Amino acid sequence: MGSVLLLFSVLCIAVGTWKLIGYLKEKKPDTNKYLWTAVTSAGVVLFLLLKIFSDP
């Protein structure tokens, strides 16, 4: 279960960062920027929670 959550968190971070970089390169204001910021942040929080609870 932990490996699935780890894969999901890394996927969220990768896709969210990729989309955010695309929006920053376009320099167009868009409401989806907040969605991808939330996805990236959720991935980081999930990764940190996995690291905290998996270490003894």
CHARMM internal coordinates of N, CA and C (Angstrom, degrees):
IC EDIT
DIST 1 N 1 CA 1.4474
DIST 1 CA 1 C 1.5283
ANGL 1 N 1 CA 1 C 110.87
DIST 1 C 2 N 1.3253
ANGL 1 CA 1 C 2 N 115.39
DIHE 1 N 1 CA 1 C 2 N -38.19
DIST 2 N 2 CA 1.4589
ANGL 1 C 2 N 2 CA 119.24
DIHE 1 CA 1 C 2 N 2 CA -179.33
DIST 2 CA 2 C 1.5147
ANGL 2 N 2 CA 2 C 112.68
DIHE 1 C 2 N 2 CA 2 C -66.46
DIST 2 C 3 N 1.3223
ANGL 2 CA 2 C 3 N 116.49
DIHE 2 N 2 CA 2 C 3 N -35.67
DIST 3 N 3 CA 1.4634
ANGL 2 C 3 N 3 CA 118.98
DIHE 2 CA 2 C 3 N 3 CA 179.85
DIST 3 CA 3 C 1.5317
ANGL 3 N 3 CA 3 C 111.56
DIHE 2 C 3 N 3 CA 3 C -70.16
DIST 3 C 4 N 1.3323
ANGL 3 CA 3 C 4 N 116.45
DIHE 3 N 3 CA 3 C 4 N -32.33
DIST 4 N 4 CA 1.4719
ANGL 3 C 4 N 4 CA 120.20
DIHE 3 CA 3 C 4 N 4 CA 177.32
DIST 4 CA 4 C 1.5256
ANGL 4 N 4 CA 4 C 109.88
DIHE 3 C 4 N 4 CA 4 C -68.11
DIST 4 C 5 N 1.3297
ANGL 4 CA 4 C 5 N 116.97
DIHE 4 N 4 CA 4 C 5 N -43.32
DIST 5 N 5 CA 1.4655
ANGL 4 C 5 N 5 CA 120.40
DIHE 4 CA 4 C 5 N 5 CA 177.60
DIST 5 CA 5 C 1.5245
ANGL 5 N 5 CA 5 C 111.98
DIHE 4 C 5 N 5 CA 5 C -65.77
DIST 5 C 6 N 1.3237
ANGL 5 CA 5 C 6 N 116.07
DIHE 5 N 5 CA 5 C 6 N -36.34
DIST 6 N 6 CA 1.4588
ANGL 5 C 6 N 6 CA 119.66
DIHE 5 CA 5 C 6 N 6 CA 176.81
DIST 6 CA 6 C 1.5230
ANGL 6 N 6 CA 6 C 110.72
DIHE 5 C 6 N 6 CA 6 C -64.55
DIST 6 C 7 N 1.3089
ANGL 6 CA 6 C 7 N 117.11
DIHE 6 N 6 CA 6 C 7 N -44.34
DIST 7 N 7 CA 1.4647
ANGL 6 C 7 N 7 CA 121.06
DIHE 6 CA 6 C 7 N 7 CA 177.43
DIST 7 CA 7 C 1.5217
ANGL 7 N 7 CA 7 C 110.92
DIHE 6 C 7 N 7 CA 7 C -62.23
DIST 7 C 8 N 1.3197
ANGL 7 CA 7 C 8 N 117.01
DIHE 7 N 7 CA 7 C 8 N -42.18
DIST 8 N 8 CA 1.4615
ANGL 7 C 8 N 8 CA 121.26
DIHE 7 CA 7 C 8 N 8 CA 178.91
DIST 8 CA 8 C 1.5248
ANGL 8 N 8 CA 8 C 111.14
DIHE 7 C 8 N 8 CA 8 C -63.56
DIST 8 C 9 N 1.3303
ANGL 8 CA 8 C 9 N 117.67
DIHE 8 N 8 CA 8 C 9 N -42.25
DIST 9 N 9 CA 1.4624
ANGL 8 C 9 N 9 CA 119.97
DIHE 8 CA 8 C 9 N 9 CA -179.49
DIST 9 CA 9 C 1.5274
ANGL 9 N 9 CA 9 C 111.57
DIHE 8 C 9 N 9 CA 9 C -67.19
DIST 9 C 10 N 1.3196
ANGL 9 CA 9 C 10 N 117.20
DIHE 9 N 9 CA 9 C 10 N -40.51
DIST 10 N 10 CA 1.4647
ANGL 9 C 10 N 10 CA 120.15
DIHE 9 CA 9 C 10 N 10 CA 178.09
DIST 10 CA 10 C 1.5262
ANGL 10 N 10 CA 10 C 110.36
DIHE 9 C 10 N 10 CA 10 C -66.32
DIST 10 C 11 N 1.3151
ANGL 10 CA 10 C 11 N 117.11
DIHE 10 N 10 CA 10 C 11 N -37.53
DIST 11 N 11 CA 1.4636
ANGL 10 C 11 N 11 CA 121.08
DIHE 10 CA 10 C 11 N 11 CA 177.12
DIST 11 CA 11 C 1.5247
ANGL 11 N 11 CA 11 C 111.22
DIHE 10 C 11 N 11 CA 11 C -64.94
DIST 11 C 12 N 1.3205
ANGL 11 CA 11 C 12 N 117.12
DIHE 11 N 11 CA 11 C 12 N -41.61
DIST 12 N 12 CA 1.4727
ANGL 11 C 12 N 12 CA 120.75
DIHE 11 CA 11 C 12 N 12 CA 177.39
DIST 12 CA 12 C 1.5247
ANGL 12 N 12 CA 12 C 111.11
DIHE 11 C 12 N 12 CA 12 C -62.18
DIST 12 C 13 N 1.3142
ANGL 12 CA 12 C 13 N 116.11
DIHE 12 N 12 CA 12 C 13 N -43.23
DIST 13 N 13 CA 1.4629
ANGL 12 C 13 N 13 CA 120.32
DIHE 12 CA 12 C 13 N 13 CA -179.56
DIST 13 CA 13 C 1.5222
ANGL 13 N 13 CA 13 C 110.21
DIHE 12 C 13 N 13 CA 13 C -64.96
DIST 13 C 14 N 1.3284
ANGL 13 CA 13 C 14 N 117.25
DIHE 13 N 13 CA 13 C 14 N -44.02
DIST 14 N 14 CA 1.4620
ANGL 13 C 14 N 14 CA 120.75
DIHE 13 CA 13 C 14 N 14 CA -176.54
DIST 14 CA 14 C 1.5325
ANGL 14 N 14 CA 14 C 111.50
DIHE 13 C 14 N 14 CA 14 C -66.73
DIST 14 C 15 N 1.3135
ANGL 14 CA 14 C 15 N 116.90
DIHE 14 N 14 CA 14 C 15 N -48.54
DIST 15 N 15 CA 1.4700
ANGL 14 C 15 N 15 CA 120.32
DIHE 14 CA 14 C 15 N 15 CA -177.48
DIST 15 CA 15 C 1.5247
ANGL 15 N 15 CA 15 C 110.53
DIHE 14 C 15 N 15 CA 15 C -68.23
DIST 15 C 16 N 1.3244
ANGL 15 CA 15 C 16 N 116.55
DIHE 15 N 15 CA 15 C 16 N -43.03
DIST 16 N 16 CA 1.4649
ANGL 15 C 16 N 16 CA 119.62
DIHE 15 CA 15 C 16 N 16 CA 179.99
DIST 16 CA 16 C 1.5196
ANGL 16 N 16 CA 16 C 112.53
DIHE 15 C 16 N 16 CA 16 C -62.73
DIST 16 C 17 N 1.3187
ANGL 16 CA 16 C 17 N 116.36
DIHE 16 N 16 CA 16 C 17 N -42.33
DIST 17 N 17 CA 1.4652
ANGL 16 C 17 N 17 CA 120.19
DIHE 16 CA 16 C 17 N 17 CA 178.82
DIST 17 CA 17 C 1.5227
ANGL 17 N 17 CA 17 C 111.12
DIHE 16 C 17 N 17 CA 17 C -66.81
DIST 17 C 18 N 1.3246
ANGL 17 CA 17 C 18 N 116.50
DIHE 17 N 17 CA 17 C 18 N -40.54
DIST 18 N 18 CA 1.4643
ANGL 17 C 18 N 18 CA 120.97
DIHE 17 CA 17 C 18 N 18 CA 178.97
DIST 18 CA 18 C 1.5301
ANGL 18 N 18 CA 18 C 111.03
DIHE 17 C 18 N 18 CA 18 C -61.42
DIST 18 C 19 N 1.3397
ANGL 18 CA 18 C 19 N 116.73
DIHE 18 N 18 CA 18 C 19 N -43.81
DIST 19 N 19 CA 1.4650
ANGL 18 C 19 N 19 CA 120.45
DIHE 18 CA 18 C 19 N 19 CA 178.98
DIST 19 CA 19 C 1.5272
ANGL 19 N 19 CA 19 C 111.30
DIHE 18 C 19 N 19 CA 19 C -67.75
DIST 19 C 20 N 1.3337
ANGL 19 CA 19 C 20 N 117.18
DIHE 19 N 19 CA 19 C 20 N -40.25
DIST 20 N 20 CA 1.4660
ANGL 19 C 20 N 20 CA 120.00
DIHE 19 CA 19 C 20 N 20 CA 179.89
DIST 20 CA 20 C 1.5209
ANGL 20 N 20 CA 20 C 111.57
DIHE 19 C 20 N 20 CA 20 C -64.68
DIST 20 C 21 N 1.3255
ANGL 20 CA 20 C 21 N 117.21
DIHE 20 N 20 CA 20 C 21 N -40.46
DIST 21 N 21 CA 1.4637
ANGL 20 C 21 N 21 CA 119.92
DIHE 20 CA 20 C 21 N 21 CA 177.57
DIST 21 CA 21 C 1.5254
ANGL 21 N 21 CA 21 C 110.07
DIHE 20 C 21 N 21 CA 21 C -63.57
DIST 21 C 22 N 1.3230
ANGL 21 CA 21 C 22 N 116.96
DIHE 21 N 21 CA 21 C 22 N -38.37
DIST 22 N 22 CA 1.4644
ANGL 21 C 22 N 22 CA 120.43
DIHE 21 CA 21 C 22 N 22 CA 177.14
DIST 22 CA 22 C 1.5213
ANGL 22 N 22 CA 22 C 112.03
DIHE 21 C 22 N 22 CA 22 C -62.63
DIST 22 C 23 N 1.3458
ANGL 22 CA 22 C 23 N 116.64
DIHE 22 N 22 CA 22 C 23 N -41.76
DIST 23 N 23 CA 1.4606
ANGL 22 C 23 N 23 CA 119.54
DIHE 22 CA 22 C 23 N 23 CA 178.50
DIST 23 CA 23 C 1.5206
ANGL 23 N 23 CA 23 C 111.85
DIHE 22 C 23 N 23 CA 23 C -67.95
DIST 23 C 24 N 1.3233
ANGL 23 CA 23 C 24 N 117.10
DIHE 23 N 23 CA 23 C 24 N -35.99
DIST 24 N 24 CA 1.4595
ANGL 23 C 24 N 24 CA 119.37
DIHE 23 CA 23 C 24 N 24 CA 179.40
DIST 24 CA 24 C 1.5253
ANGL 24 N 24 CA 24 C 111.72
DIHE 23 C 24 N 24 CA 24 C -70.09
DIST 24 C 25 N 1.3255
ANGL 24 CA 24 C 25 N 117.30
DIHE 24 N 24 CA 24 C 25 N -33.01
DIST 25 N 25 CA 1.4603
ANGL 24 C 25 N 25 CA 119.89
DIHE 24 CA 24 C 25 N 25 CA 177.84
DIST 25 CA 25 C 1.5233
ANGL 25 N 25 CA 25 C 111.41
DIHE 24 C 25 N 25 CA 25 C -70.44
DIST 25 C 26 N 1.3374
ANGL 25 CA 25 C 26 N 117.79
DIHE 25 N 25 CA 25 C 26 N -34.26
DIST 26 N 26 CA 1.4610
ANGL 25 C 26 N 26 CA 121.20
DIHE 25 CA 25 C 26 N 26 CA 179.81
DIST 26 CA 26 C 1.5259
ANGL 26 N 26 CA 26 C 111.70
DIHE 25 C 26 N 26 CA 26 C -73.56
DIST 26 C 27 N 1.3246
ANGL 26 CA 26 C 27 N 116.30
DIHE 26 N 26 CA 26 C 27 N -28.93
DIST 27 N 27 CA 1.4675
ANGL 26 C 27 N 27 CA 123.11
DIHE 26 CA 26 C 27 N 27 CA -178.98
DIST 27 CA 27 C 1.5190
ANGL 27 N 27 CA 27 C 112.03
DIHE 26 C 27 N 27 CA 27 C 57.91
DIST 27 C 28 N 1.3221
ANGL 27 CA 27 C 28 N 116.16
DIHE 27 N 27 CA 27 C 28 N 35.02
DIST 28 N 28 CA 1.4542
ANGL 27 C 28 N 28 CA 120.67
DIHE 27 CA 27 C 28 N 28 CA 174.94
DIST 28 CA 28 C 1.5250
ANGL 28 N 28 CA 28 C 108.37
DIHE 27 C 28 N 28 CA 28 C -109.29
DIST 28 C 29 N 1.3328
ANGL 28 CA 28 C 29 N 116.58
DIHE 28 N 28 CA 28 C 29 N 134.90
DIST 29 N 29 CA 1.4713
ANGL 28 C 29 N 29 CA 117.64
DIHE 28 CA 28 C 29 N 29 CA 176.67
DIST 29 CA 29 C 1.5294
ANGL 29 N 29 CA 29 C 109.60
DIHE 28 C 29 N 29 CA 29 C -69.17
DIST 29 C 30 N 1.3127
ANGL 29 CA 29 C 30 N 115.49
DIHE 29 N 29 CA 29 C 30 N 130.99
DIST 30 N 30 CA 1.4500
ANGL 29 C 30 N 30 CA 119.67
DIHE 29 CA 29 C 30 N 30 CA -177.80
DIST 30 CA 30 C 1.5229
ANGL 30 N 30 CA 30 C 109.27
DIHE 29 C 30 N 30 CA 30 C -146.17
DIST 30 C 31 N 1.3209
ANGL 30 CA 30 C 31 N 115.89
DIHE 30 N 30 CA 30 C 31 N 145.44
DIST 31 N 31 CA 1.4568
ANGL 30 C 31 N 31 CA 119.01
DIHE 30 CA 30 C 31 N 31 CA -179.53
DIST 31 CA 31 C 1.5201
ANGL 31 N 31 CA 31 C 111.95
DIHE 30 C 31 N 31 CA 31 C -76.40
DIST 31 C 32 N 1.3207
ANGL 31 CA 31 C 32 N 118.44
DIHE 31 N 31 CA 31 C 32 N -19.77
DIST 32 N 32 CA 1.4518
ANGL 31 C 32 N 32 CA 120.78
DIHE 31 CA 31 C 32 N 32 CA 179.21
DIST 32 CA 32 C 1.5236
ANGL 32 N 32 CA 32 C 112.65
DIHE 31 C 32 N 32 CA 32 C -69.32
DIST 32 C 33 N 1.3329
ANGL 32 CA 32 C 33 N 116.51
DIHE 32 N 32 CA 32 C 33 N -16.87
DIST 33 N 33 CA 1.4592
ANGL 32 C 33 N 33 CA 119.50
DIHE 32 CA 32 C 33 N 33 CA 178.97
DIST 33 CA 33 C 1.5283
ANGL 33 N 33 CA 33 C 110.54
DIHE 32 C 33 N 33 CA 33 C -59.91
DIST 33 C 34 N 1.3253
ANGL 33 CA 33 C 34 N 116.84
DIHE 33 N 33 CA 33 C 34 N -38.10
DIST 34 N 34 CA 1.4577
ANGL 33 C 34 N 34 CA 120.56
DIHE 33 CA 33 C 34 N 34 CA 179.96
DIST 34 CA 34 C 1.5294
ANGL 34 N 34 CA 34 C 111.45
DIHE 33 C 34 N 34 CA 34 C -70.22
DIST 34 C 35 N 1.3147
ANGL 34 CA 34 C 35 N 116.96
DIHE 34 N 34 CA 34 C 35 N -34.53
DIST 35 N 35 CA 1.4563
ANGL 34 C 35 N 35 CA 120.81
DIHE 34 CA 34 C 35 N 35 CA 176.87
DIST 35 CA 35 C 1.5205
ANGL 35 N 35 CA 35 C 110.70
DIHE 34 C 35 N 35 CA 35 C -63.44
DIST 35 C 36 N 1.3319
ANGL 35 CA 35 C 36 N 116.78
DIHE 35 N 35 CA 35 C 36 N -47.09
DIST 36 N 36 CA 1.4615
ANGL 35 C 36 N 36 CA 119.72
DIHE 35 CA 35 C 36 N 36 CA -178.03
DIST 36 CA 36 C 1.5230
ANGL 36 N 36 CA 36 C 112.11
DIHE 35 C 36 N 36 CA 36 C -72.50
DIST 36 C 37 N 1.3267
ANGL 36 CA 36 C 37 N 116.95
DIHE 36 N 36 CA 36 C 37 N -26.75
DIST 37 N 37 CA 1.4617
ANGL 36 C 37 N 37 CA 119.84
DIHE 36 CA 36 C 37 N 37 CA 172.57
DIST 37 CA 37 C 1.5217
ANGL 37 N 37 CA 37 C 109.86
DIHE 36 C 37 N 37 CA 37 C -66.29
DIST 37 C 38 N 1.3178
ANGL 37 CA 37 C 38 N 116.44
DIHE 37 N 37 CA 37 C 38 N -40.69
DIST 38 N 38 CA 1.4641
ANGL 37 C 38 N 38 CA 120.35
DIHE 37 CA 37 C 38 N 38 CA 178.50
DIST 38 CA 38 C 1.5280
ANGL 38 N 38 CA 38 C 111.21
DIHE 37 C 38 N 38 CA 38 C -67.10
DIST 38 C 39 N 1.3237
ANGL 38 CA 38 C 39 N 117.74
DIHE 38 N 38 CA 38 C 39 N -38.80
DIST 39 N 39 CA 1.4631
ANGL 38 C 39 N 39 CA 120.92
DIHE 38 CA 38 C 39 N 39 CA 179.13
DIST 39 CA 39 C 1.5229
ANGL 39 N 39 CA 39 C 110.23
DIHE 38 C 39 N 39 CA 39 C -64.95
DIST 39 C 40 N 1.3195
ANGL 39 CA 39 C 40 N 116.59
DIHE 39 N 39 CA 39 C 40 N -44.19
DIST 40 N 40 CA 1.4611
ANGL 39 C 40 N 40 CA 120.65
DIHE 39 CA 39 C 40 N 40 CA 178.85
DIST 40 CA 40 C 1.5285
ANGL 40 N 40 CA 40 C 110.99
DIHE 39 C 40 N 40 CA 40 C -64.20
DIST 40 C 41 N 1.3139
ANGL 40 CA 40 C 41 N 116.45
DIHE 40 N 40 CA 40 C 41 N -43.00
DIST 41 N 41 CA 1.4664
ANGL 40 C 41 N 41 CA 120.37
DIHE 40 CA 40 C 41 N 41 CA 179.59
DIST 41 CA 41 C 1.5217
ANGL 41 N 41 CA 41 C 111.20
DIHE 40 C 41 N 41 CA 41 C -64.49
DIST 41 C 42 N 1.3215
ANGL 41 CA 41 C 42 N 117.32
DIHE 41 N 41 CA 41 C 42 N -40.35
DIST 42 N 42 CA 1.4614
ANGL 41 C 42 N 42 CA 120.53
DIHE 41 CA 41 C 42 N 42 CA 178.05
DIST 42 CA 42 C 1.5263
ANGL 42 N 42 CA 42 C 110.92
DIHE 41 C 42 N 42 CA 42 C -63.82
DIST 42 C 43 N 1.3205
ANGL 42 CA 42 C 43 N 117.08
DIHE 42 N 42 CA 42 C 43 N -38.37
DIST 43 N 43 CA 1.4570
ANGL 42 C 43 N 43 CA 120.60
DIHE 42 CA 42 C 43 N 43 CA 176.86
DIST 43 CA 43 C 1.5121
ANGL 43 N 43 CA 43 C 112.04
DIHE 42 C 43 N 43 CA 43 C -63.86
DIST 43 C 44 N 1.3168
ANGL 43 CA 43 C 44 N 116.96
DIHE 43 N 43 CA 43 C 44 N -41.48
DIST 44 N 44 CA 1.4740
ANGL 43 C 44 N 44 CA 120.99
DIHE 43 CA 43 C 44 N 44 CA 179.02
DIST 44 CA 44 C 1.5227
ANGL 44 N 44 CA 44 C 110.44
DIHE 43 C 44 N 44 CA 44 C -66.27
DIST 44 C 45 N 1.3297
ANGL 44 CA 44 C 45 N 117.16
DIHE 44 N 44 CA 44 C 45 N -43.46
DIST 45 N 45 CA 1.4620
ANGL 44 C 45 N 45 CA 120.48
DIHE 44 CA 44 C 45 N 45 CA 179.89
DIST 45 CA 45 C 1.5234
ANGL 45 N 45 CA 45 C 110.64
DIHE 44 C 45 N 45 CA 45 C -64.66
DIST 45 C 46 N 1.3205
ANGL 45 CA 45 C 46 N 117.46
DIHE 45 N 45 CA 45 C 46 N -42.76
DIST 46 N 46 CA 1.4624
ANGL 45 C 46 N 46 CA 120.70
DIHE 45 CA 45 C 46 N 46 CA 178.12
DIST 46 CA 46 C 1.5206
ANGL 46 N 46 CA 46 C 111.06
DIHE 45 C 46 N 46 CA 46 C -62.80
DIST 46 C 47 N 1.3191
ANGL 46 CA 46 C 47 N 117.40
DIHE 46 N 46 CA 46 C 47 N -41.53
DIST 47 N 47 CA 1.4682
ANGL 46 C 47 N 47 CA 121.07
DIHE 46 CA 46 C 47 N 47 CA 177.77
DIST 47 CA 47 C 1.5215
ANGL 47 N 47 CA 47 C 110.95
DIHE 46 C 47 N 47 CA 47 C -61.88
DIST 47 C 48 N 1.3221
ANGL 47 CA 47 C 48 N 117.16
DIHE 47 N 47 CA 47 C 48 N -44.90
DIST 48 N 48 CA 1.4665
ANGL 47 C 48 N 48 CA 120.27
DIHE 47 CA 47 C 48 N 48 CA -179.47
DIST 48 CA 48 C 1.5236
ANGL 48 N 48 CA 48 C 111.46
DIHE 47 C 48 N 48 CA 48 C -66.46
DIST 48 C 49 N 1.3318
ANGL 48 CA 48 C 49 N 117.26
DIHE 48 N 48 CA 48 C 49 N -38.69
DIST 49 N 49 CA 1.4598
ANGL 48 C 49 N 49 CA 119.49
DIHE 48 CA 48 C 49 N 49 CA 176.97
DIST 49 CA 49 C 1.5218
ANGL 49 N 49 CA 49 C 111.55
DIHE 48 C 49 N 49 CA 49 C -64.79
DIST 49 C 50 N 1.3189
ANGL 49 CA 49 C 50 N 116.73
DIHE 49 N 49 CA 49 C 50 N -38.49
DIST 50 N 50 CA 1.4642
ANGL 49 C 50 N 50 CA 119.56
DIHE 49 CA 49 C 50 N 50 CA 176.53
DIST 50 CA 50 C 1.5258
ANGL 50 N 50 CA 50 C 111.31
DIHE 49 C 50 N 50 CA 50 C -63.41
DIST 50 C 51 N 1.3328
ANGL 50 CA 50 C 51 N 116.73
DIHE 50 N 50 CA 50 C 51 N -40.88
DIST 51 N 51 CA 1.4621
ANGL 50 C 51 N 51 CA 120.10
DIHE 50 CA 50 C 51 N 51 CA 179.03
DIST 51 CA 51 C 1.5353
ANGL 51 N 51 CA 51 C 111.08
DIHE 50 C 51 N 51 CA 51 C -66.40
DIST 51 C 52 N 1.3231
ANGL 51 CA 51 C 52 N 117.73
DIHE 51 N 51 CA 51 C 52 N -39.18
DIST 52 N 52 CA 1.4619
ANGL 51 C 52 N 52 CA 121.00
DIHE 51 CA 51 C 52 N 52 CA -178.51
DIST 52 CA 52 C 1.5251
ANGL 52 N 52 CA 52 C 110.45
DIHE 51 C 52 N 52 CA 52 C -67.30
DIST 52 C 53 N 1.3306
ANGL 52 CA 52 C 53 N 117.16
DIHE 52 N 52 CA 52 C 53 N -45.93
DIST 53 N 53 CA 1.4593
ANGL 52 C 53 N 53 CA 120.02
DIHE 52 CA 52 C 53 N 53 CA -174.47
DIST 53 CA 53 C 1.5218
ANGL 53 N 53 CA 53 C 113.51
DIHE 52 C 53 N 53 CA 53 C -83.00
DIST 53 C 54 N 1.3161
ANGL 53 CA 53 C 54 N 118.59
DIHE 53 N 53 CA 53 C 54 N -16.04
DIST 54 N 54 CA 1.4676
ANGL 53 C 54 N 54 CA 119.33
DIHE 53 CA 53 C 54 N 54 CA -179.45
DIST 54 CA 54 C 1.5284
ANGL 54 N 54 CA 54 C 112.50
DIHE 53 C 54 N 54 CA 54 C -90.20
DIST 54 C 55 N 1.3223
ANGL 54 CA 54 C 55 N 118.16
DIHE 54 N 54 CA 54 C 55 N -23.87
DIST 55 N 55 CA 1.4677
ANGL 54 C 55 N 55 CA 120.71
DIHE 54 CA 54 C 55 N 55 CA 179.06
DIST 55 CA 55 C 1.5287
ANGL 55 N 55 CA 55 C 110.06
DIHE 54 C 55 N 55 CA 55 C -82.01
DIST 55 C 56 N 1.3306
ANGL 55 CA 55 C 56 N 116.94
DIHE 55 N 55 CA 55 C 56 N 139.70
DIST 56 N 56 CA 1.4769
ANGL 55 C 56 N 56 CA 119.62
DIHE 55 CA 55 C 56 N 56 CA -179.77
DIST 56 CA 56 C 1.5105
ANGL 56 N 56 CA 56 C 112.66
DIHE 55 C 56 N 56 CA 56 C -73.32
END
COOR INIT
IC SEED 1 N 1 CA 1 C
IC BUILD
